[in-house]
């Protein structure tokens, strides 16, 4: 087995396995497996997620949540989906009343709008 030598990357205090002097900050990230010997993976992951979220607007966040939930729910069986809906939004399983908008408008008080 070959012995490895490590050097400290001066620009970010990261350990790398070669002994050449780093020429750029990207040299310090060339060996990700060595990066985590110095840096906390959980903190890096948390910072990365927060940076992505900070860069999203309301519509991006809505679309991401929708797509993620859709992918997750596609893996459910019909029974699992019905159970999930029943637990959180049971009104979605109730039969529709069949009342149309025009029928509701006919019974509404006349406020001078929409009639």
N, C-alpha and C positions, 0 to 999 in steps of 0.2 A: 504494500500500500504506500502510495506517495504521500509525503507529509505536505501539508498546506501551510503557506505563510499568509498572514493577514496584514493589511495596512489600514490605517484609519484615513478615511476620506476627509480631508481638511475642510471641505466646503459644507458638509452636513454631519460630520462625526459618525459616519457609517463605516462598517467594516467590510472590506472586499478582499477577495482571495489573491489577487495579483499584487505585485509590489511596485508597479509603475505609478507615477504621479498622475492624478486625475487631470484631464485637460478641460473638462466641463462638468457641470452639475449632473448631466445625464450619465456620466461615467459612474457616479455614485449609486445610481439606480440600476446598473447593468446586472447585478446579481441579487434578485429579490429574495432568494432564500437566505442570504446573509443579512439582508436588511432587517429581518425580524429578530435577529439576535440582539439588535440594539433598540429598535423601535417597537412600540407596543402595537400589535396588529389590531386589537380591538379599537384603540384610539384612532388609528389610521382609517379603519373601516367606518367608524362613526363620523369622522371628519369628512370623508369622501361622500357618504350618504347625505350629510347635511349640506355640503357644497352643491350637490346635484339638486336637492330640493330647493335650496335658496335661489337657484338659477331658473326655477320653473315658475310660470305664472299660474293663475287659477285654472285656466283651461287645460294647461299641461298636466297639472296635478289631477284634475277630474278625469282626464283621458287615461292617465296612468293607473289610477285606482280602478276605473271601469275595466280596462284591459286585463289587469291582474286578477280582479274578481271573476271576470268572465272565464279566464283560463283555469282558475281554481275550480269554479262551479262546473265546468265541462267535465271534470274528472268524477263528479258525483253521480251516483246512480239516481234514477227517478225517485226512489224511496228516500234517499239521503237528501235530495233537493227539497222534497215536500216537507220532510222533518225540519230542515233548516228554516224554511219559510214559515212553517207553523210555529216554531219557537220564537221567531223575531218579528214577523209581519203576518200574523194570521188573517188579517183582513184581505190579503191578496188571494186567499183561497176561497173567499166567500163568492157565491155566484153574483154576477152583475145584476143590477135591478132592472135593466132594460129601459130605464127612463132616459129619454133623449134630452138634449139641451133645449130644443123647442118646447118640449112638454114642461120642462122646469120653468122656462120663461113665461109660459102661459099661466102658471100658478103664482108667479112672483108679483110682488107689489109693483106698481108703476112708479118708478123713480125718474121717469123721463129719459132714461138711457136704455138703449137696446130694444125699444119697442117701436 
